[in-house]
Amino acid sequence: MPMKFLRALVSVFSLLFLAVAARADDKDTVSFDEQIKPIFRQQCVTCHGDAVQKANLNLSSYAAVLKGGGDKVVVAGRSSQSLLFKAITDPDDDARMPPKKPPLPKEQIALIQKWIDGGLRETAGGASLVNQSDTSFKPVVEIGGKPVAPAMPENLAEVKTPPTLRPLAVLAMDASPWAPLAAVAGQEHVRLINTQSQAEVGRLAFPEGVPQVIRFSRDGAVLLVGGGRPVESGKVVLFDVKTGKRLAVIGDEADSVLAADLSPDQKLVALGGSGRLVKVYSTTDGKLQYKIEKHTDWITAVAFSPSGEKLATADRAGAIHLWEAKSGRVLLALSEHKASVRALDWRSDSKMLASVGEDGLIIWWSTVDGFPAVMKPNAHPPARPSGVYGKIPNGVLSARFDQSGNLTTAGRDHTIRLWDANGNERRAFALPESQPLCAAISFDAKTVIGGDTTGSVRFWNADGTK
């Protein structure tokens, strides 16, 4: 009995020791997201980032580091055999990385070595290279037609929002194509509003920062929210509209996402921002499918065609390009805007693409030949204040089609305008005391919705009645 008792006691203490050691090991784990990525952003991405890849090496993301630059630069568990570690510890000043700079601080070198030897963990949670799990998001196969039961929020979890001195301007907004629902950007959250009762029905947390772009999927069941924190981080999050559940988190930008869209089959997310790159990701595993590098300025708008065959992209210099959505092969250049393009949207038949810009233009493009079918050169002409001379800004800030081909636009003339499918103006809705930033039309085409600089969401009857 004493010997059995002693063995049992030793076993118990052994288990306790292993458990304590495991917890200590978790605490001391070095991961890419928490410790290594900030080092690479500080020291390396100027030469090895998304915009420039010397030696064909990109160190801006976990996947890119593992891919290497033709040859692997990190070997899990073996820092001594890792080209990256050799490069940052080379005693030769001319060969050591980063070039023409002092060696990395010893603390950073030690972290990188510990990360490699510890198994190249992506996060502190312990996902290993040999046991990575896919995200739970599964694309809907058949998209485009009206769903049997249009998605509306049900019993969403309460979202606490950060205190602010004044409401955030409505920087992004969209209306569901099949349900009486609008999604409106707020500070670290998205408000969901019933467009018939005009009552808030729930909120979605977006701790990533400020939403800059909001888009419903073609079936209205998924909500895309893109944004982040300027000069710090940017992501796209996909939400289940009914439950509020996060379905996928896409991208890992060094600046806020300014433009994004979800393909009609929900298999691809395209995003862009100040990096001048358009990146297209798979929603099933979050992997980068391809990059578009043709733009020379910030990406301001991206939009998949309802057919899913094409992707339109635009930038701050006024350039618009059409691409094959699956491959990124260039199809057409749409050249007309002379200033920043603020928004792109496709008509539901995929035959027309609307673009609006700071030059005051609204253009309905034929996507067959790339020529303007309808062009409004001074679509939102502002009134000239008394005593003011020179050019008055007349930019158009947003554009959104409904299912019937009607287009809503918001302009610097403090007006939201509603246009029919042929480009004829139907109605104008004035906001004399605030600047509308975005506009949309409800699923039944009965209500025009606008968001402004005061953080207010306003509603008008589309037929012009009060």
C-alpha positions in Angstrom: 0.0 0.0 0.0 2.6 2.6 0.9 4.5 2.0 -2.4 1.2 2.2 -4.5 0.3 5.3 -2.6 3.7 6.8 -3.3 3.5 6.0 -7.0 0.1 7.6 -7.2 1.3 10.7 -5.4 4.2 11.0 -7.8 1.8 10.6 -10.8 -0.4 13.4 -9.4 2.6 15.8 -8.9 3.8 14.9 -12.4 0.5 15.8 -13.9 0.4 19.1 -11.9 3.9 19.9 -13.0 3.0 19.3 -16.7 -0.1 21.4 -16.5 1.8 24.3 -14.9 4.6 24.0 -17.5 2.0 24.0 -20.3 0.4 27.2 -19.0 3.8 28.8 -18.6 4.7 27.7 -22.1 1.5 29.2 -23.5 2.3 32.5 -21.8 5.8 32.5 -23.3 4.8 31.4 -26.8 6.0 33.7 -29.5 3.5 34.0 -32.4 3.5 35.8 -35.7 0.5 38.0 -35.1 1.5 39.2 -31.7 5.3 39.6 -31.8 6.8 39.0 -35.2 4.5 40.9 -37.6 5.1 44.2 -35.8 8.9 43.7 -36.2 8.6 42.9 -39.9 6.3 46.0 -40.4 8.8 48.2 -38.7 12.0 46.8 -40.2 11.2 44.9 -43.4 8.1 45.7 -45.4 9.6 48.8 -47.2 11.6 46.3 -49.3 9.6 43.1 -48.7 5.9 44.2 -48.5 2.9 44.2 -50.7 4.0 47.1 -52.9 7.7 46.0 -53.3 9.1 42.5 -53.0 12.9 42.5 -53.4 14.2 39.0 -54.0 10.5 38.1 -54.6 10.0 38.0 -50.8 7.0 39.4 -49.0 7.0 39.6 -45.2 3.7 41.4 -44.7 1.6 38.4 -43.9 1.9 35.0 -42.3 1.1 33.1 -45.5 3.6 35.2 -47.5 6.4 34.5 -45.0 5.8 30.8 -45.2 5.7 30.9 -49.0 9.1 32.6 -49.1 10.8 34.0 -52.2 11.1 31.0 -54.4 12.9 29.1 -51.6 11.6 28.8 -48.1 13.0 31.4 -45.8 11.9 29.8 -42.5 12.1 26.2 -41.4 9.8 25.3 -38.5 11.9 24.3 -35.4 15.3 25.1 -37.1 16.3 28.8 -36.9 19.9 27.8 -37.8 18.7 26.5 -41.1 16.3 29.4 -41.9 17.5 31.8 -44.5 15.7 34.7 -42.8 17.4 34.2 -39.5 20.8 33.8 -41.3 20.2 37.1 -43.1 19.4 39.2 -40.0 22.4 37.7 -38.1 25.0 37.7 -40.8 28.2 39.3 -39.4 29.0 40.9 -42.8 27.6 44.4 -42.8 27.1 44.3 -46.5 25.2 41.0 -46.5 23.1 41.5 -43.3 19.5 42.5 -43.5 18.1 45.1 -43.4 20.7 46.7 -45.7 22.6 49.8 -44.8 21.2 49.8 -41.3 22.4 48.7 -37.9 21.6 45.1 -36.9 18.2 44.5 -35.5 18.0 44.9 -31.7 19.0 41.8 -29.8 15.5 41.5 -28.3 13.9 41.4 -31.8 16.4 38.8 -33.1 15.7 36.7 -30.0 12.0 36.8 -30.6 12.4 35.8 -34.3 14.6 32.9 -33.3 12.2 31.8 -30.6 9.3 32.0 -33.1 11.1 29.8 -35.6 12.3 27.3 -33.1 8.8 27.2 -31.5 7.2 26.0 -34.6 6.2 29.2 -36.6 2.9 29.7 -34.7 0.6 32.1 -36.3 -1.3 33.0 -33.1 -0.7 32.5 -29.4 -3.7 30.1 -29.4 -1.5 27.3 -30.7 -2.5 26.7 -34.3 0.4 24.7 -35.8 1.6 24.4 -39.3 0.4 20.8 -39.5 -2.9 21.3 -37.9 -4.5 24.5 -39.2 -8.3 24.6 -39.3 -10.4 26.2 -42.0 -12.9 28.9 -41.2 -16.5 27.9 -40.8 -17.9 30.0 -43.6 -19.4 28.0 -46.5 -20.5 29.9 -49.7 -24.0 29.7 -50.8 -24.1 27.8 -54.1 -27.1 29.3 -55.8 -27.2 33.1 -55.6 -29.2 35.8 -57.4 -32.9 34.9 -57.0 -35.2 36.1 -54.2 -34.7 33.9 -51.1 -37.6 32.0 -49.7 -37.3 33.8 -46.4 -35.4 37.1 -46.7 -32.9 37.5 -43.8 -33.8 39.8 -40.9 -31.9 40.0 -37.6 -33.3 37.9 -34.8 -32.3 38.3 -31.1 -28.9 39.7 -31.8 -26.5 39.9 -28.9 -26.2 43.3 -27.2 -23.3 45.4 -28.4 -21.6 48.0 -26.2 -20.3 50.9 -28.2 -17.4 53.2 -27.1 -18.4 56.7 -25.8 -18.1 59.5 -28.3 -18.4 63.3 -28.0 -20.6 63.3 -31.1 -22.0 60.8 -33.5 -19.7 59.4 -36.2 -20.6 60.6 -39.7 -22.3 57.9 -41.7 -19.3 56.8 -43.8 -20.9 53.7 -45.2 -24.4 52.3 -45.6 -26.3 49.7 -47.6 -29.9 48.4 -48.0 -30.8 44.8 -48.2 -32.0 43.7 -51.7 -34.8 41.6 -50.3 -35.7 42.7 -46.8 -36.7 46.0 -45.1 -33.3 46.4 -43.6 -30.4 49.0 -43.8 -26.9 48.6 -42.3 -25.3 51.9 -41.2 -21.7 52.5 -40.1 -20.9 53.6 -36.5 -17.9 53.9 -34.3 -16.7 50.2 -33.9 -20.1 48.9 -34.8 -22.8 48.7 -37.5 -26.4 49.7 -36.8 -29.2 47.6 -38.3 -32.4 49.6 -39.1 -35.8 48.5 -40.2 -36.5 50.7 -43.2 -40.3 50.4 -42.8 -40.5 51.3 -39.0 -37.3 53.3 -39.1 -36.4 51.6 -35.8 -33.0 50.1 -34.8 -33.3 46.4 -34.7 -29.8 45.5 -33.6 -26.1 46.1 -33.8 -23.0 44.2 -35.0 -19.7 44.8 -33.2 -16.7 45.9 -35.4 -13.9 46.2 -32.9 -11.5 46.4 -35.9 -12.2 50.1 -36.0 -14.4 52.3 -38.3 -16.4 50.7 -41.1 -15.6 52.4 -44.4 -17.6 50.1 -46.7 -20.8 48.0 -46.1 -22.4 45.7 -48.7 -25.1 43.1 -48.5 -24.7 39.9 -50.4 -26.9 39.4 -53.5 -29.3 37.2 -51.5 -29.2 39.6 -48.5 -28.1 36.8 -46.0 -24.5 38.0 -45.5 -23.2 41.5 -44.7 -19.7 42.6 -45.6 -18.1 45.2 -43.5 -14.7 46.6 -44.3 -12.6 49.2 -42.5 -10.1 49.4 -39.7 -7.8 51.9 -38.1 -5.9 54.4 -40.4 -2.2 53.7 -40.8 -2.5 50.7 -38.4 -4.7 47.9 -39.6 -7.6 46.9 -41.9 -9.8 43.9 -42.4 -13.1 42.7 -44.0 -15.6 40.8 -41.8 -18.5 38.8 -43.1 -21.6 38.6 -40.8 -24.6 36.3 -40.9 -27.5 38.9 -41.1 -30.0 36.7 -39.2 -27.8 35.7 -36.2 -25.1 38.3 -36.2 -22.4 35.6 -36.2 -19.0 36.3 -37.7 -18.6 34.0 -40.7 -15.1 35.0 -41.9 -12.4 37.6 -41.3 -10.6 38.5 -44.5 -7.3 40.3 -45.2 -4.7 41.8 -42.9 -3.9 45.3 -44.1 -1.4 47.9 -42.7 -4.0 50.6 -43.3 -7.8 50.8 -43.2 -9.7 49.0 -46.0 -11.4 51.7 -48.1 -13.2 49.5 -50.7 -14.5 45.9 -50.7 -17.1 43.6 -52.2 -18.3 40.0 -52.0 -18.8 38.0 -55.2 -22.3 36.8 -55.9 -21.5 33.2 -55.2 -19.8 34.3 -51.9 -16.6 32.6 -52.8 -14.4 35.7 -53.2 -13.8 39.0 -51.4 -12.0 41.8 -53.2 -10.5 44.7 -51.1 -8.3 47.7 -51.6 -7.1 50.9 -50.0 -4.1 53.2 -49.7 -1.7 50.5 -50.8 -2.8 50.9 -54.5 -3.4 47.1 -54.7 -6.6 45.2 -55.2 -6.4 41.9 -53.4 -8.9 39.1 -54.1 -9.2 36.4 -51.4 -11.0 33.1 -51.0 -13.7 33.2 -48.3 -13.4 29.5 -47.6 -9.8 29.6 -46.4 -8.9 33.3 -46.4 -6.1 32.7 -48.9 -5.0 35.3 -51.4 -6.1 34.3 -54.9 -4.5 37.1 -56.9 -3.5 40.8 -56.8 -4.2 43.6 -59.2 -1.3 46.1 -59.4 -2.3 48.3 -62.3 -3.6 51.2 -60.2 -1.3 54.2 -59.4 -3.3 55.7 -56.6 -5.5 54.7 -53.6 -8.2 52.1 -54.4 -11.5 53.9 -53.8 -14.1 51.3 -55.1 -14.4 47.7 -56.1 -17.5 45.8 -57.3 -18.3 42.4 -58.6 -20.9 42.1 -61.4 -24.1 40.4 -60.4 -23.3 37.7 -63.0 -20.0 37.0 -61.1 -18.0 37.2 -64.3 -16.4 40.6 -63.9 -14.8 42.8 -61.3 -14.6 46.6 -61.5 -12.0 48.6 -59.7 -11.4 52.4 -59.4 -8.9 54.7 -57.8 -8.3 58.2 -56.5 -6.8 59.3 -59.8 -10.0 58.6 -61.8 -9.0 55.3 -63.4 -11.5 52.5 -63.7 -10.7 49.0 -64.9 -12.7 45.8 -65.6 -11.2 42.4 -64.9 -12.2 38.8 -65.2 -13.3 38.0 -61.7 -11.9 34.5 -61.4 -8.4 35.2 -62.8 -7.8 38.9 -62.6 -7.2 39.1 -66.3 -7.7 42.7 -67.6 -10.7 43.2 -69.9 -11.3 47.0 -70.3 -10.1 50.4 -69.2 -12.9 52.9 -68.7 -11.4 56.4 -69.1 -13.5 59.5 -68.5 -13.2 60.7 -64.9 -10.7 63.4 -64.2 -10.8 63.2 -60.4 -11.2 60.6 -57.7 -13.9 58.0 -58.4 -16.0 57.8 -55.2 -18.2 54.8 -56.0 -19.0 52.0 -58.4 -22.1 49.9 -58.7 -23.5 47.4 -61.2 -27.1 47.3 -62.5 -28.7 44.0 -61.8 -28.5 42.8 -65.4 -24.7 43.2 -65.4 -24.9 45.2 -68.6 -24.4 48.6 -67.0 -21.8 49.9 -64.4 -22.4 53.2 -62.7 -19.4 55.4 -61.6 -19.4 58.7 -59.8 -16.6 61.0 -58.9 -15.3 64.3 -57.4 -15.4 65.8 -60.9 -19.2 65.9 -60.7 -19.7 63.1 -63.3 -22.2 60.3 -63.1 -21.6 57.7 -65.9 -23.6 54.7 -66.9 -21.0 52.5 -68.7 -21.8 49.8 -71.2 -19.6 46.9 -70.0 -19.8 45.3 -73.4 -17.6 47.9 -75.2 -16.5 50.1 -72.4 -18.1 53.3 -73.6 -20.4 55.6 -71.7 -24.1 54.8 -72.4 -25.3 57.8 -70.4 -23.2 60.6 -68.9 -24.2 63.4 -66.6 -21.3 66.0 -66.4 -22.8 68.2 -63.7 -25.2 65.9 -61.9 -25.1 67.6 -58.5 -24.6 71.3 -59.3 -24.3 73.3 -56.0 -25.8 76.7 -55.5 -23.2 79.5 -55.5 -23.2 81.3 -52.2 -23.3 85.1 -52.4 -19.8 86.6 -52.6 -18.1 83.3 -53.5 -16.1 83.1 -56.7 -14.2 80.4 -58.5 -15.0 76.7 -58.8 -17.6 75.3 -56.4 -17.0 71.6 -55.5 -19.7 69.5 -57.1 -18.5 66.0 -56.4 -20.8 63.0 -56.3 -20.0 60.8 -53.3 -22.0 57.6 -53.6 -24.0 55.6 -56.0 -26.3 52.5 -55.5 -28.6 50.6 -57.8 -31.8 48.9 -56.7 -33.2 45.7 -58.2 -35.1 47.6 -60.9 -32.2 49.7 -62.2 -33.0 52.9 -60.3 -29.9 54.7 -59.1 -29.5 56.8 -55.9 -26.6 59.3 -55.6 -25.4 61.7 -52.9 -23.6 64.9 -53.9 -21.8 67.9 -52.5 -24.8 70.0 -53.3 -26.4 68.7 -50.1 -28.8 66.7 -52.2 -29.7 63.0 -52.7 -31.0 62.3 -56.2 -33.0 59.4 -57.6 -32.4 58.4 -61.3 -34.4 55.9 -63.4 -32.9 53.1 -65.4 -32.3 55.3 -68.4 -30.5 58.0 -66.5 -33.3 60.4 -66.1 -33.7 62.3 -62.8 -36.9 61.3 -60.9 -36.6 63.0 -57.6 -34.3 65.2 -55.5 -34.1 65.2 -51.7 -32.4 68.2 -50.1 -30.4 68.2 -46.8 -29.6 72.0 -46.5 -28.1 71.8 -43.1 -25.9 68.7 -43.5 -23.8 66.9 -46.1 -25.1 63.6 -47.3 -22.3 61.0 -47.7 -24.2 57.9 -48.9 -27.6 56.9 -50.1 -29.5 53.8 -51.0 -33.1 52.7 -51.9 -35.1 50.1 -50.0 -35.8 46.6 -51.3 -39.3 47.5 -52.5 -38.1 50.8 -54.1 -40.5 52.8 -51.9 -38.0 54.5 -49.6 -34.9 56.5 -50.2 -32.4 56.3 -47.4 -29.5 58.8 -46.7 -26.7 59.1 -44.2 -25.0 62.4 -43.5 -22.1 64.1 -41.7 -24.1 64.5 -38.4 -24.5 60.7 -38.1 -28.2 60.9 -38.9 -30.1 58.4 -41.1 -32.9 60.0 -43.0 -35.9 58.5 -44.9 -38.0 59.8 -47.8 -40.8 58.4 -49.9 -39.4 57.6 -53.3 -42.6 58.9 -55.0 -41.9 62.4 -53.7 -44.7 62.5 -51.1 -43.7 63.6 -47.6 
